[in-house]
């Protein structure tokens, strides 16, 4: 016989017998750390609203008539605490369907013992079931909100694991993928193609506001998802809870947007989805759609949550994630206890292995030595080549298919007698010389390069690693074998054994030029030689290292320094995004045009300064603002910064006529007045000096 909490009497809380009650439980309330004991008397209707007694939520006590007397509610002894969402339609548990009666009471509290207990699967004998469900995308959004609210990685993992283990098989991969902030799998080459204009038009129609109101909301939040939630909260006709989309429905809408042709068609699909969303759900739909999730969630934490949810070894989850390149597919494999089935496959790009930066030769040799392998750090486009039979595909660093842009490489690889996956770099190459990145830039973004461009800037593929080969790379009919767990020495041996048409012989392939170094002095000498060839640095590798997709470990290090820096004056600042929302972290800077006695912009940088420096400079810039243009402030041209970069390019984007590739702030120059910043003439000299480009070493002819 269930018990109920009797009327409160000072000094004690008594439990008395009650008629058979219905116990409801809902994990979503657990996630909000609120325990809500509810008793539905016999014949209570499921659509009745709750009545909330006079409860002190902060102190978890029931107030008595005497304000000097307050006793804590015992939630574990006198009665069973149960959980229920704010509305009966939000509860995702099997619930019997009685009629009549009333809800006896509710107590809400924060972080007490029962809130950590599991109330996910209540069962009552003798009642027929009805299912009430918080729609999956709303629930996913609530979990994302709680993940963003905590800085404890263990709590983030717990929240995610609790949600993952309850999802249906079809929703599980979608939820996991969305938590990486991607609408599609990482290796999926599709894009949504929904720009600001189309997106904003849909939002303003649904919210019944002007474009200016949406922009104002964006200026307040520096986050488009938050801005959309802000304006939708005031719309005259809120979305009905019953219309809230499921995770799979959101994924289907994203698929439809990606497949639609034209901005109007894409916006129509997005608008239909948005009309079904409450403000919080809409915020996270937009965050995923734009790839701007920003909830402090690294993929490693998501992998840990998958391991915890399905009680699988974390190492197995990480390995599967590396091999399949899709966290959603990894979650499904973990759910089905099939992580061992994960394997790389052709035409599904693998995340590239990354190198950690380092500058000190002694430290590098100490980490990787005593013997290390050294290659030039190429200034091209990281690429992965997949081939099987006559099919050849090239994938960029971000796993996009770029095959059509480099037809000479595809054609050169088409008739080779092996199948597999190679890692390497696309470099501009003509007359036996690697051309500078500035030349290669003319090939970027071209889906169908013209014959003139192909003749002016031919491209080769410089291979430095073999990741997958058939039958050891000797026979096109063999089965595919992953080489990722083999040491680099063996992978390189198999790479060099492959038949490839080298550039010096009229083909479009080369091998990275490999050097062996066994001392600190030797590494310093190689680095100095690389700098003399106008190369920014070296790649230093442990010969015994295995290939770890998507990981920045210590098996590979990049030894580099900026080729040059310039001193610029900050003329404008802008509010940052994510964790830097609310501070002025985006700096627009300029050099001095002595000919016309003016400052001309040359770039914009977001990185390089510490949080403390940004906070200090935010206060200064706010006090020295000349004009305000929405998110952008024109400021007094007084603060000088030293800016590092990889290369200087011609550009009509800035008044100087130049732009910097990968600019970053090296330091604040508090010792330097604004009238001593670098000039446009200095920039032009640097540009001309970089035109020849670095002399990269590659092995482009047959080995003797």
Secondary structure as a PSIPRED ss2 file (coil, helix, strand):
# PSIPRED VFORMAT (PSIPRED V4.0)

   1 X C   1.000  0.000  0.000
   2 X C   1.000  0.000  0.000
   3 X E   0.000  0.000  1.000
   4 X E   0.000  0.000  1.000
   5 X E   0.000  0.000  1.000
   6 X C   1.000  0.000  0.000
   7 X C   1.000  0.000  0.000
   8 X C   1.000  0.000  0.000
   9 X E   0.000  0.000  1.000
  10 X C   1.000  0.000  0.000
  11 X C   1.000  0.000  0.000
  12 X E   0.000  0.000  1.000
  13 X C   1.000  0.000  0.000
  14 X C   1.000  0.000  0.000
  15 X E   0.000  0.000  1.000
  16 X E   0.000  0.000  1.000
  17 X E   0.000  0.000  1.000
  18 X C   1.000  0.000  0.000
  19 X C   1.000  0.000  0.000
  20 X C   1.000  0.000  0.000
  21 X C   1.000  0.000  0.000
  22 X E   0.000  0.000  1.000
  23 X C   1.000  0.000  0.000
  24 X C   1.000  0.000  0.000
  25 X C   1.000  0.000  0.000
  26 X C   1.000  0.000  0.000
  27 X H   0.000  1.000  0.000
  28 X H   0.000  1.000  0.000
  29 X H   0.000  1.000  0.000
  30 X H   0.000  1.000  0.000
  31 X H   0.000  1.000  0.000
  32 X C   1.000  0.000  0.000
  33 X C   1.000  0.000  0.000
  34 X C   1.000  0.000  0.000
  35 X C   1.000  0.000  0.000
  36 X C   1.000  0.000  0.000
  37 X C   1.000  0.000  0.000
  38 X C   1.000  0.000  0.000
  39 X C   1.000  0.000  0.000
  40 X E   0.000  0.000  1.000
  41 X C   1.000  0.000  0.000
  42 X C   1.000  0.000  0.000
  43 X C   1.000  0.000  0.000
  44 X C   1.000  0.000  0.000
  45 X C   1.000  0.000  0.000
  46 X C   1.000  0.000  0.000
  47 X C   1.000  0.000  0.000
  48 X C   1.000  0.000  0.000
  49 X C   1.000  0.000  0.000
  50 X C   1.000  0.000  0.000
  51 X C   1.000  0.000  0.000
  52 X C   1.000  0.000  0.000
  53 X C   1.000  0.000  0.000
  54 X C   1.000  0.000  0.000
  55 X E   0.000  0.000  1.000
  56 X E   0.000  0.000  1.000
  57 X C   1.000  0.000  0.000
  58 X C   1.000  0.000  0.000
  59 X C   1.000  0.000  0.000
  60 X C   1.000  0.000  0.000
  61 X E   0.000  0.000  1.000
  62 X E   0.000  0.000  1.000
  63 X E   0.000  0.000  1.000
  64 X C   1.000  0.000  0.000
  65 X C   1.000  0.000  0.000
  66 X C   1.000  0.000  0.000
  67 X C   1.000  0.000  0.000
  68 X C   1.000  0.000  0.000
  69 X C   1.000  0.000  0.000
  70 X E   0.000  0.000  1.000
  71 X E   0.000  0.000  1.000
  72 X E   0.000  0.000  1.000
  73 X C   1.000  0.000  0.000
  74 X C   1.000  0.000  0.000
  75 X C   1.000  0.000  0.000
  76 X C   1.000  0.000  0.000
  77 X C   1.000  0.000  0.000
  78 X C   1.000  0.000  0.000
  79 X C   1.000  0.000  0.000
  80 X C   1.000  0.000  0.000
  81 X C   1.000  0.000  0.000
  82 X C   1.000  0.000  0.000
  83 X C   1.000  0.000  0.000
  84 X C   1.000  0.000  0.000
  85 X C   1.000  0.000  0.000
  86 X C   1.000  0.000  0.000
  87 X C   1.000  0.000  0.000
  88 X H   0.000  1.000  0.000
  89 X H   0.000  1.000  0.000
  90 X H   0.000  1.000  0.000
  91 X C   1.000  0.000  0.000
  92 X C   1.000  0.000  0.000
  93 X C   1.000  0.000  0.000
  94 X E   0.000  0.000  1.000
  95 X E   0.000  0.000  1.000
  96 X C   1.000  0.000  0.000
  97 X C   1.000  0.000  0.000
  98 X C   1.000  0.000  0.000
  99 X C   1.000  0.000  0.000
 100 X C   1.000  0.000  0.000
 101 X C   1.000  0.000  0.000
 102 X C   1.000  0.000  0.000
 103 X E   0.000  0.000  1.000
 104 X C   1.000  0.000  0.000
 105 X C   1.000  0.000  0.000
 106 X C   1.000  0.000  0.000
 107 X C   1.000  0.000  0.000
 108 X C   1.000  0.000  0.000
 109 X C   1.000  0.000  0.000
 110 X C   1.000  0.000  0.000
 111 X C   1.000  0.000  0.000
 112 X C   1.000  0.000  0.000
 113 X H   0.000  1.000  0.000
 114 X H   0.000  1.000  0.000
 115 X H   0.000  1.000  0.000
 116 X H   0.000  1.000  0.000
 117 X C   1.000  0.000  0.000
 118 X C   1.000  0.000  0.000
 119 X C   1.000  0.000  0.000
 120 X C   1.000  0.000  0.000
 121 X C   1.000  0.000  0.000
 122 X C   1.000  0.000  0.000
 123 X C   1.000  0.000  0.000
 124 X C   1.000  0.000  0.000
 125 X C   1.000  0.000  0.000
 126 X C   1.000  0.000  0.000
 127 X C   1.000  0.000  0.000
 128 X C   1.000  0.000  0.000
 129 X C   1.000  0.000  0.000
 130 X E   0.000  0.000  1.000
 131 X E   0.000  0.000  1.000
 132 X C   1.000  0.000  0.000
 133 X C   1.000  0.000  0.000
 134 X C   1.000  0.000  0.000
 135 X C   1.000  0.000  0.000
 136 X H   0.000  1.000  0.000
 137 X H   0.000  1.000  0.000
 138 X H   0.000  1.000  0.000
 139 X H   0.000  1.000  0.000
 140 X H   0.000  1.000  0.000
 141 X H   0.000  1.000  0.000
 142 X H   0.000  1.000  0.000
 143 X H   0.000  1.000  0.000
 144 X H   0.000  1.000  0.000
 145 X H   0.000  1.000  0.000
 146 X H   0.000  1.000  0.000
 147 X H   0.000  1.000  0.000
 148 X H   0.000  1.000  0.000
 149 X H   0.000  1.000  0.000
 150 X C   1.000  0.000  0.000
 151 X C   1.000  0.000  0.000
 152 X C   1.000  0.000  0.000
 153 X H   0.000  1.000  0.000
 154 X H   0.000  1.000  0.000
 155 X H   0.000  1.000  0.000
 156 X H   0.000  1.000  0.000
 157 X H   0.000  1.000  0.000
 158 X H   0.000  1.000  0.000
 159 X H   0.000  1.000  0.000
 160 X H   0.000  1.000  0.000
 161 X H   0.000  1.000  0.000
 162 X H   0.000  1.000  0.000
 163 X H   0.000  1.000  0.000
 164 X H   0.000  1.000  0.000
 165 X C   1.000  0.000  0.000
 166 X C   1.000  0.000  0.000
 167 X C   1.000  0.000  0.000
 168 X C   1.000  0.000  0.000
 169 X H   0.000  1.000  0.000
 170 X H   0.000  1.000  0.000
 171 X H   0.000  1.000  0.000
 172 X H   0.000  1.000  0.000
 173 X H   0.000  1.000  0.000
 174 X H   0.000  1.000  0.000
 175 X H   0.000  1.000  0.000
 176 X H   0.000  1.000  0.000
 177 X H   0.000  1.000  0.000
 178 X H   0.000  1.000  0.000
 179 X C   1.000  0.000  0.000
 180 X C   1.000  0.000  0.000
 181 X C   1.000  0.000  0.000
 182 X C   1.000  0.000  0.000
 183 X C   1.000  0.000  0.000
 184 X C   1.000  0.000  0.000
 185 X C   1.000  0.000  0.000
 186 X C   1.000  0.000  0.000
 187 X C   1.000  0.000  0.000
 188 X C   1.000  0.000  0.000
 189 X C   1.000  0.000  0.000
 190 X C   1.000  0.000  0.000
 191 X C   1.000  0.000  0.000
 192 X C   1.000  0.000  0.000
 193 X C   1.000  0.000  0.000
 194 X C   1.000  0.000  0.000
 195 X C   1.000  0.000  0.000
 196 X H   0.000  1.000  0.000
 197 X H   0.000  1.000  0.000
 198 X H   0.000  1.000  0.000
 199 X H   0.000  1.000  0.000
 200 X H   0.000  1.000  0.000
 201 X H   0.000  1.000  0.000
 202 X H   0.000  1.000  0.000
 203 X H   0.000  1.000  0.000
 204 X H   0.000  1.000  0.000
 205 X H   0.000  1.000  0.000
 206 X H   0.000  1.000  0.000
 207 X H   0.000  1.000  0.000
 208 X C   1.000  0.000  0.000
 209 X C   1.000  0.000  0.000
 210 X C   1.000  0.000  0.000
 211 X H   0.000  1.000  0.000
 212 X H   0.000  1.000  0.000
 213 X H   0.000  1.000  0.000
 214 X H   0.000  1.000  0.000
 215 X H   0.000  1.000  0.000
 216 X H   0.000  1.000  0.000
 217 X H   0.000  1.000  0.000
 218 X H   0.000  1.000  0.000
 219 X H   0.000  1.000  0.000
 220 X H   0.000  1.000  0.000
 221 X H   0.000  1.000  0.000
 222 X C   1.000  0.000  0.000
 223 X C   1.000  0.000  0.000
 224 X H   0.000  1.000  0.000
 225 X H   0.000  1.000  0.000
 226 X H   0.000  1.000  0.000
 227 X H   0.000  1.000  0.000
 228 X H   0.000  1.000  0.000
 229 X H   0.000  1.000  0.000
 230 X H   0.000  1.000  0.000
 231 X H   0.000  1.000  0.000
 232 X H   0.000  1.000  0.000
 233 X C   1.000  0.000  0.000
 234 X C   1.000  0.000  0.000
 235 X C   1.000  0.000  0.000
 236 X C   1.000  0.000  0.000
 237 X C   1.000  0.000  0.000
 238 X C   1.000  0.000  0.000
 239 X C   1.000  0.000  0.000
 240 X C   1.000  0.000  0.000
 241 X H   0.000  1.000  0.000
 242 X H   0.000  1.000  0.000
 243 X H   0.000  1.000  0.000
 244 X C   1.000  0.000  0.000
 245 X C   1.000  0.000  0.000
 246 X C   1.000  0.000  0.000
 247 X H   0.000  1.000  0.000
 248 X H   0.000  1.000  0.000
 249 X H   0.000  1.000  0.000
 250 X H   0.000  1.000  0.000
 251 X H   0.000  1.000  0.000
 252 X H   0.000  1.000  0.000
 253 X H   0.000  1.000  0.000
 254 X H   0.000  1.000  0.000
 255 X H   0.000  1.000  0.000
 256 X H   0.000  1.000  0.000
 257 X H   0.000  1.000  0.000
 258 X H   0.000  1.000  0.000
 259 X H   0.000  1.000  0.000
 260 X C   1.000  0.000  0.000
 261 X C   1.000  0.000  0.000
 262 X C   1.000  0.000  0.000
 263 X H   0.000  1.000  0.000
 264 X H   0.000  1.000  0.000
 265 X H   0.000  1.000  0.000
 266 X H   0.000  1.000  0.000
 267 X H   0.000  1.000  0.000
 268 X H   0.000  1.000  0.000
 269 X H   0.000  1.000  0.000
 270 X H   0.000  1.000  0.000
 271 X H   0.000  1.000  0.000
 272 X H   0.000  1.000  0.000
 273 X H   0.000  1.000  0.000
 274 X H   0.000  1.000  0.000
 275 X C   1.000  0.000  0.000
 276 X C   1.000  0.000  0.000
 277 X C   1.000  0.000  0.000
 278 X C   1.000  0.000  0.000
 279 X H   0.000  1.000  0.000
 280 X H   0.000  1.000  0.000
 281 X H   0.000  1.000  0.000
 282 X H   0.000  1.000  0.000
 283 X H   0.000  1.000  0.000
 284 X H   0.000  1.000  0.000
 285 X H   0.000  1.000  0.000
 286 X H   0.000  1.000  0.000
 287 X H   0.000  1.000  0.000
 288 X H   0.000  1.000  0.000
 289 X H   0.000  1.000  0.000
 290 X H   0.000  1.000  0.000
 291 X C   1.000  0.000  0.000
 292 X C   1.000  0.000  0.000
 293 X C   1.000  0.000  0.000
 294 X C   1.000  0.000  0.000
 295 X C   1.000  0.000  0.000
 296 X C   1.000  0.000  0.000
 297 X C   1.000  0.000  0.000
 298 X C   1.000  0.000  0.000
 299 X H   0.000  1.000  0.000
 300 X H   0.000  1.000  0.000
 301 X H   0.000  1.000  0.000
 302 X H   0.000  1.000  0.000
 303 X H   0.000  1.000  0.000
 304 X H   0.000  1.000  0.000
 305 X H   0.000  1.000  0.000
 306 X H   0.000  1.000  0.000
 307 X H   0.000  1.000  0.000
 308 X H   0.000  1.000  0.000
 309 X H   0.000  1.000  0.000
 310 X H   0.000  1.000  0.000
 311 X C   1.000  0.000  0.000
 312 X C   1.000  0.000  0.000
 313 X C   1.000  0.000  0.000
 314 X H   0.000  1.000  0.000
 315 X H   0.000  1.000  0.000
 316 X H   0.000  1.000  0.000
 317 X H   0.000  1.000  0.000
 318 X H   0.000  1.000  0.000
 319 X H   0.000  1.000  0.000
 320 X H   0.000  1.000  0.000
 321 X H   0.000  1.000  0.000
 322 X H   0.000  1.000  0.000
 323 X H   0.000  1.000  0.000
 324 X H   0.000  1.000  0.000
 325 X C   1.000  0.000  0.000
 326 X C   1.000  0.000  0.000
 327 X H   0.000  1.000  0.000
 328 X H   0.000  1.000  0.000
 329 X H   0.000  1.000  0.000
 330 X H   0.000  1.000  0.000
 331 X H   0.000  1.000  0.000
 332 X H   0.000  1.000  0.000
 333 X H   0.000  1.000  0.000
 334 X H   0.000  1.000  0.000
 335 X H   0.000  1.000  0.000
 336 X C   1.000  0.000  0.000
 337 X C   1.000  0.000  0.000
 338 X C   1.000  0.000  0.000
 339 X H   0.000  1.000  0.000
 340 X H   0.000  1.000  0.000
 341 X H   0.000  1.000  0.000
 342 X C   1.000  0.000  0.000
 343 X C   1.000  0.000  0.000
 344 X C   1.000  0.000  0.000
 345 X C   1.000  0.000  0.000
 346 X C   1.000  0.000  0.000
 347 X C   1.000  0.000  0.000
 348 X C   1.000  0.000  0.000
 349 X C   1.000  0.000  0.000
 350 X C   1.000  0.000  0.000
 351 X C   1.000  0.000  0.000
 352 X C   1.000  0.000  0.000
 353 X C   1.000  0.000  0.000
 354 X E   0.000  0.000  1.000
 355 X E   0.000  0.000  1.000
 356 X E   0.000  0.000  1.000
 357 X E   0.000  0.000  1.000
 358 X E   0.000  0.000  1.000
 359 X C   1.000  0.000  0.000
 360 X C   1.000  0.000  0.000
 361 X H   0.000  1.000  0.000
 362 X H   0.000  1.000  0.000
 363 X H   0.000  1.000  0.000
 364 X H   0.000  1.000  0.000
 365 X H   0.000  1.000  0.000
 366 X H   0.000  1.000  0.000
 367 X H   0.000  1.000  0.000
 368 X H   0.000  1.000  0.000
 369 X C   1.000  0.000  0.000
 370 X C   1.000  0.000  0.000
 371 X C   1.000  0.000  0.000
 372 X E   0.000  0.000  1.000
 373 X E   0.000  0.000  1.000
 374 X E   0.000  0.000  1.000
 375 X E   0.000  0.000  1.000
 376 X E   0.000  0.000  1.000
 377 X C   1.000  0.000  0.000
 378 X C   1.000  0.000  0.000
 379 X C   1.000  0.000  0.000
 380 X C   1.000  0.000  0.000
 381 X E   0.000  0.000  1.000
 382 X E   0.000  0.000  1.000
 383 X E   0.000  0.000  1.000
 384 X E   0.000  0.000  1.000
 385 X E   0.000  0.000  1.000
 386 X E   0.000  0.000  1.000
 387 X E   0.000  0.000  1.000
 388 X E   0.000  0.000  1.000
 389 X C   1.000  0.000  0.000
 390 X C   1.000  0.000  0.000
 391 X E   0.000  0.000  1.000
 392 X E   0.000  0.000  1.000
 393 X E   0.000  0.000  1.000
 394 X E   0.000  0.000  1.000
 395 X E   0.000  0.000  1.000
 396 X E   0.000  0.000  1.000
 397 X C   1.000  0.000  0.000
 398 X C   1.000  0.000  0.000
 399 X C   1.000  0.000  0.000
 400 X C   1.000  0.000  0.000
 401 X E   0.000  0.000  1.000
 402 X C   1.000  0.000  0.000
 403 X H   0.000  1.000  0.000
 404 X H   0.000  1.000  0.000
 405 X H   0.000  1.000  0.000
 406 X C   1.000  0.000  0.000
 407 X H   0.000  1.000  0.000
 408 X H   0.000  1.000  0.000
 409 X H   0.000  1.000  0.000
 410 X H   0.000  1.000  0.000
 411 X H   0.000  1.000  0.000
 412 X H   0.000  1.000  0.000
 413 X H   0.000  1.000  0.000
 414 X C   1.000  0.000  0.000
 415 X C   1.000  0.000  0.000
 416 X C   1.000  0.000  0.000
 417 X C   1.000  0.000  0.000
 418 X C   1.000  0.000  0.000
 419 X C   1.000  0.000  0.000
 420 X E   0.000  0.000  1.000
 421 X E   0.000  0.000  1.000
 422 X E   0.000  0.000  1.000
 423 X E   0.000  0.000  1.000
 424 X E   0.000  0.000  1.000
 425 X E   0.000  0.000  1.000
 426 X E   0.000  0.000  1.000
 427 X E   0.000  0.000  1.000
 428 X E   0.000  0.000  1.000
 429 X E   0.000  0.000  1.000
 430 X E   0.000  0.000  1.000
 431 X C   1.000  0.000  0.000
 432 X C   1.000  0.000  0.000
 433 X E   0.000  0.000  1.000
 434 X E   0.000  0.000  1.000
 435 X C   1.000  0.000  0.000
 436 X C   1.000  0.000  0.000
 437 X H   0.000  1.000  0.000
 438 X H   0.000  1.000  0.000
 439 X H   0.000  1.000  0.000
 440 X H   0.000  1.000  0.000
 441 X H   0.000  1.000  0.000
 442 X H   0.000  1.000  0.000
 443 X H   0.000  1.000  0.000
 444 X C   1.000  0.000  0.000
 445 X C   1.000  0.000  0.000
 446 X C   1.000  0.000  0.000
 447 X C   1.000  0.000  0.000
 448 X C   1.000  0.000  0.000
 449 X C   1.000  0.000  0.000
 450 X C   1.000  0.000  0.000
 451 X H   0.000  1.000  0.000
 452 X H   0.000  1.000  0.000
 453 X H   0.000  1.000  0.000
 454 X H   0.000  1.000  0.000
 455 X H   0.000  1.000  0.000
 456 X H   0.000  1.000  0.000
 457 X C   1.000  0.000  0.000
 458 X C   1.000  0.000  0.000
 459 X E   0.000  0.000  1.000
 460 X E   0.000  0.000  1.000
 461 X E   0.000  0.000  1.000
 462 X E   0.000  0.000  1.000
 463 X E   0.000  0.000  1.000
 464 X E   0.000  0.000  1.000
 465 X E   0.000  0.000  1.000
 466 X E   0.000  0.000  1.000
 467 X E   0.000  0.000  1.000
 468 X E   0.000  0.000  1.000
 469 X E   0.000  0.000  1.000
 470 X E   0.000  0.000  1.000
 471 X H   0.000  1.000  0.000
 472 X H   0.000  1.000  0.000
 473 X H   0.000  1.000  0.000
 474 X C   1.000  0.000  0.000
 475 X C   1.000  0.000  0.000
 476 X C   1.000  0.000  0.000
 477 X C   1.000  0.000  0.000
 478 X C   1.000  0.000  0.000
 479 X C   1.000  0.000  0.000
 480 X E   0.000  0.000  1.000
 481 X E   0.000  0.000  1.000
 482 X E   0.000  0.000  1.000
 483 X C   1.000  0.000  0.000
 484 X C   1.000  0.000  0.000
 485 X C   1.000  0.000  0.000
 486 X C   1.000  0.000  0.000
 487 X C   1.000  0.000  0.000
 488 X H   0.000  1.000  0.000
 489 X H   0.000  1.000  0.000
 490 X H   0.000  1.000  0.000
 491 X H   0.000  1.000  0.000
 492 X H   0.000  1.000  0.000
 493 X H   0.000  1.000  0.000
 494 X H   0.000  1.000  0.000
 495 X H   0.000  1.000  0.000
 496 X H   0.000  1.000  0.000
 497 X C   1.000  0.000  0.000
 498 X C   1.000  0.000  0.000
 499 X C   1.000  0.000  0.000
 500 X C   1.000  0.000  0.000
 501 X C   1.000  0.000  0.000
 502 X E   0.000  0.000  1.000
 503 X H   0.000  1.000  0.000
 504 X H   0.000  1.000  0.000
 505 X H   0.000  1.000  0.000
 506 X C   1.000  0.000  0.000
 507 X C   1.000  0.000  0.000
 508 X C   1.000  0.000  0.000
 509 X E   0.000  0.000  1.000
 510 X E   0.000  0.000  1.000
 511 X E   0.000  0.000  1.000
 512 X E   0.000  0.000  1.000
 513 X C   1.000  0.000  0.000
 514 X C   1.000  0.000  0.000
 515 X E   0.000  0.000  1.000
 516 X E   0.000  0.000  1.000
 517 X E   0.000  0.000  1.000
 518 X C   1.000  0.000  0.000
 519 X C   1.000  0.000  0.000
 520 X H   0.000  1.000  0.000
 521 X H   0.000  1.000  0.000
 522 X H   0.000  1.000  0.000
 523 X H   0.000  1.000  0.000
 524 X H   0.000  1.000  0.000
 525 X H   0.000  1.000  0.000
 526 X H   0.000  1.000  0.000
 527 X H   0.000  1.000  0.000
 528 X H   0.000  1.000  0.000
 529 X H   0.000  1.000  0.000
 530 X H   0.000  1.000  0.000
 531 X H   0.000  1.000  0.000
 532 X H   0.000  1.000  0.000
 533 X C   1.000  0.000  0.000
 534 X C   1.000  0.000  0.000
 535 X C   1.000  0.000  0.000
 536 X C   1.000  0.000  0.000
 537 X E   0.000  0.000  1.000
 538 X E   0.000  0.000  1.000
 539 X E   0.000  0.000  1.000
 540 X E   0.000  0.000  1.000
 541 X E   0.000  0.000  1.000
 542 X E   0.000  0.000  1.000
 543 X C   1.000  0.000  0.000
 544 X C   1.000  0.000  0.000
 545 X C   1.000  0.000  0.000
 546 X C   1.000  0.000  0.000
 547 X C   1.000  0.000  0.000
 548 X C   1.000  0.000  0.000
 549 X C   1.000  0.000  0.000
 550 X C   1.000  0.000  0.000
 551 X C   1.000  0.000  0.000
 552 X E   0.000  0.000  1.000
 553 X E   0.000  0.000  1.000
 554 X E   0.000  0.000  1.000
 555 X E   0.000  0.000  1.000
 556 X E   0.000  0.000  1.000
 557 X E   0.000  0.000  1.000
 558 X E   0.000  0.000  1.000
 559 X E   0.000  0.000  1.000
 560 X E   0.000  0.000  1.000
 561 X C   1.000  0.000  0.000
 562 X C   1.000  0.000  0.000
 563 X C   1.000  0.000  0.000
 564 X E   0.000  0.000  1.000
 565 X E   0.000  0.000  1.000
 566 X E   0.000  0.000  1.000
 567 X E   0.000  0.000  1.000
 568 X E   0.000  0.000  1.000
 569 X E   0.000  0.000  1.000
 570 X E   0.000  0.000  1.000
 571 X E   0.000  0.000  1.000
 572 X E   0.000  0.000  1.000
 573 X E   0.000  0.000  1.000
 574 X E   0.000  0.000  1.000
 575 X E   0.000  0.000  1.000
 576 X C   1.000  0.000  0.000
 577 X C   1.000  0.000  0.000
 578 X H   0.000  1.000  0.000
 579 X H   0.000  1.000  0.000
 580 X H   0.000  1.000  0.000
 581 X C   1.000  0.000  0.000
 582 X C   1.000  0.000  0.000
 583 X C   1.000  0.000  0.000
 584 X E   0.000  0.000  1.000
 585 X E   0.000  0.000  1.000
 586 X E   0.000  0.000  1.000
 587 X E   0.000  0.000  1.000
 588 X E   0.000  0.000  1.000
 589 X E   0.000  0.000  1.000
 590 X E   0.000  0.000  1.000
 591 X E   0.000  0.000  1.000
 592 X E   0.000  0.000  1.000
 593 X E   0.000  0.000  1.000
 594 X C   1.000  0.000  0.000
 595 X C   1.000  0.000  0.000
 596 X C   1.000  0.000  0.000
 597 X C   1.000  0.000  0.000
 598 X E   0.000  0.000  1.000
 599 X E   0.000  0.000  1.000
 600 X E   0.000  0.000  1.000
 601 X E   0.000  0.000  1.000
 602 X E   0.000  0.000  1.000
 603 X E   0.000  0.000  1.000
 604 X E   0.000  0.000  1.000
 605 X E   0.000  0.000  1.000
 606 X C   1.000  0.000  0.000
 607 X C   1.000  0.000  0.000
 608 X C   1.000  0.000  0.000
 609 X C   1.000  0.000  0.000
 610 X C   1.000  0.000  0.000
 611 X H   0.000  1.000  0.000
 612 X H   0.000  1.000  0.000
 613 X H   0.000  1.000  0.000
 614 X H   0.000  1.000  0.000
 615 X H   0.000  1.000  0.000
 616 X H   0.000  1.000  0.000
 617 X H   0.000  1.000  0.000
 618 X H   0.000  1.000  0.000
 619 X H   0.000  1.000  0.000
 620 X H   0.000  1.000  0.000
 621 X H   0.000  1.000  0.000
 622 X H   0.000  1.000  0.000
 623 X H   0.000  1.000  0.000
 624 X C   1.000  0.000  0.000
 625 X E   0.000  0.000  1.000
 626 X E   0.000  0.000  1.000
 627 X E   0.000  0.000  1.000
 628 X E   0.000  0.000  1.000
 629 X E   0.000  0.000  1.000
 630 X C   1.000  0.000  0.000
 631 X C   1.000  0.000  0.000
 632 X E   0.000  0.000  1.000
 633 X E   0.000  0.000  1.000
 634 X E   0.000  0.000  1.000
 635 X E   0.000  0.000  1.000
 636 X C   1.000  0.000  0.000
 637 X C   1.000  0.000  0.000
 638 X C   1.000  0.000  0.000
 639 X C   1.000  0.000  0.000
 640 X E   0.000  0.000  1.000
 641 X E   0.000  0.000  1.000
 642 X E   0.000  0.000  1.000
 643 X E   0.000  0.000  1.000
 644 X E   0.000  0.000  1.000
 645 X E   0.000  0.000  1.000
 646 X C   1.000  0.000  0.000
 647 X E   0.000  0.000  1.000
 648 X E   0.000  0.000  1.000
 649 X E   0.000  0.000  1.000
 650 X E   0.000  0.000  1.000
 651 X C   1.000  0.000  0.000
 652 X C   1.000  0.000  0.000
 653 X C   1.000  0.000  0.000
 654 X C   1.000  0.000  0.000
 655 X C   1.000  0.000  0.000
 656 X C   1.000  0.000  0.000
 657 X C   1.000  0.000  0.000
 658 X E   0.000  0.000  1.000
 659 X E   0.000  0.000  1.000
 660 X E   0.000  0.000  1.000
 661 X E   0.000  0.000  1.000
 662 X C   1.000  0.000  0.000
 663 X C   1.000  0.000  0.000
 664 X E   0.000  0.000  1.000
 665 X E   0.000  0.000  1.000
 666 X E   0.000  0.000  1.000
 667 X E   0.000  0.000  1.000
 668 X E   0.000  0.000  1.000
 669 X C   1.000  0.000  0.000
 670 X C   1.000  0.000  0.000
 671 X C   1.000  0.000  0.000
 672 X C   1.000  0.000  0.000
 673 X C   1.000  0.000  0.000
 674 X H   0.000  1.000  0.000
 675 X H   0.000  1.000  0.000
 676 X H   0.000  1.000  0.000
 677 X C   1.000  0.000  0.000
 678 X C   1.000  0.000  0.000
 679 X E   0.000  0.000  1.000
 680 X H   0.000  1.000  0.000
 681 X H   0.000  1.000  0.000
 682 X H   0.000  1.000  0.000
 683 X H   0.000  1.000  0.000
 684 X H   0.000  1.000  0.000
 685 X H   0.000  1.000  0.000
 686 X H   0.000  1.000  0.000
 687 X H   0.000  1.000  0.000
 688 X H   0.000  1.000  0.000
 689 X H   0.000  1.000  0.000
 690 X H   0.000  1.000  0.000
 691 X C   1.000  0.000  0.000
 692 X C   1.000  0.000  0.000
 693 X C   1.000  0.000  0.000
 694 X C   1.000  0.000  0.000
 695 X C   1.000  0.000  0.000
 696 X C   1.000  0.000  0.000
 697 X C   1.000  0.000  0.000
 698 X E   0.000  0.000  1.000
 699 X E   0.000  0.000  1.000
 700 X C   1.000  0.000  0.000
 701 X C   1.000  0.000  0.000
 702 X C   1.000  0.000  0.000
 703 X C   1.000  0.000  0.000
 704 X C   1.000  0.000  0.000
